[in-house]
Amino acid sequence: MAEKKTAKKSGKTLTVRQIRSAARRPDIQAATLRGLGLGKIRRTRTLEDTPSVRGMISSISHLVEIVEEGK
């Protein structure tokens, strides 16, 4: 069997908090919130700092805030 390739863990993380609702927003923005593991106001998630996660955050920057950046 082929082995799955896994991304290297750089150890850098981001903690993201949802600050606004996805109600009355385009469906793609609500789907991006769900993809980040968010969905309710003031819910936080600690995510790996990757370019794809950064892109998702920048596309919904009006709905979320970065609380802290880990090492």
C-alpha positions as CSV (number, residue, x, y, z in Angstrom):
1,M,0.0,0.0,0.0
2,A,1.1,3.5,-0.7
3,E,1.9,5.6,2.3
4,K,0.1,8.9,2.9
5,K,2.1,12.0,2.7
6,T,1.7,14.3,5.6
7,A,2.6,17.9,5.9
8,K,5.6,18.8,8.1
9,K,4.6,20.2,11.4
10,S,6.3,23.5,11.7
11,G,5.0,24.1,15.3
12,K,3.5,27.5,14.4
13,T,-0.1,28.0,15.3
14,L,-2.8,30.6,15.1
15,T,-5.7,31.1,17.4
16,V,-8.7,32.5,15.6
17,R,-11.9,33.8,17.1
18,Q,-15.2,34.4,15.3
19,I,-16.4,37.9,16.0
20,R,-19.4,38.3,13.6
21,S,-22.2,36.0,12.4
22,A,-22.3,34.4,9.0
23,A,-26.0,35.2,8.7
24,R,-26.9,37.2,5.5
25,R,-23.4,36.5,4.1
26,P,-22.6,34.6,0.9
27,D,-22.7,30.8,1.3
28,I,-19.0,30.6,0.5
29,Q,-18.1,32.7,3.5
30,A,-20.2,30.5,5.8
31,A,-18.6,27.4,4.3
32,T,-15.1,28.9,4.9
33,L,-16.1,29.5,8.6
34,R,-17.1,25.8,8.9
35,G,-13.9,24.8,7.2
36,L,-12.0,26.6,9.9
37,G,-14.0,24.9,12.6
38,L,-16.0,28.0,13.5
39,G,-19.7,28.6,13.4
40,K,-20.8,30.5,16.5
41,I,-19.7,33.9,17.7
42,R,-16.8,33.9,20.2
43,R,-15.8,30.3,19.3
44,T,-12.0,29.9,19.0
45,R,-9.9,27.4,17.2
46,T,-6.1,26.9,17.3
47,L,-5.0,26.1,13.7
48,E,-1.7,25.3,12.1
49,D,-0.1,28.3,10.4
50,T,-0.2,27.4,6.7
51,P,-0.7,29.4,3.6
52,S,-4.1,27.8,3.0
53,V,-5.3,28.7,6.5
54,R,-4.0,32.2,6.1
55,G,-5.9,32.5,2.8
56,M,-9.1,31.3,4.4
57,I,-8.7,33.8,7.2
58,S,-8.0,36.7,4.8
59,S,-11.1,35.9,2.8
60,I,-13.3,36.2,5.9
61,S,-11.2,38.7,7.8
62,H,-14.3,40.8,8.5
63,L,-15.9,37.9,10.5
64,V,-12.8,36.7,12.5
65,E,-9.9,38.0,14.4
66,I,-6.5,36.4,15.1
67,V,-6.2,36.2,18.9
68,E,-2.6,35.0,19.1
69,E,0.1,33.6,17.0
70,G,2.0,30.7,18.7
71,K,5.6,29.7,18.2
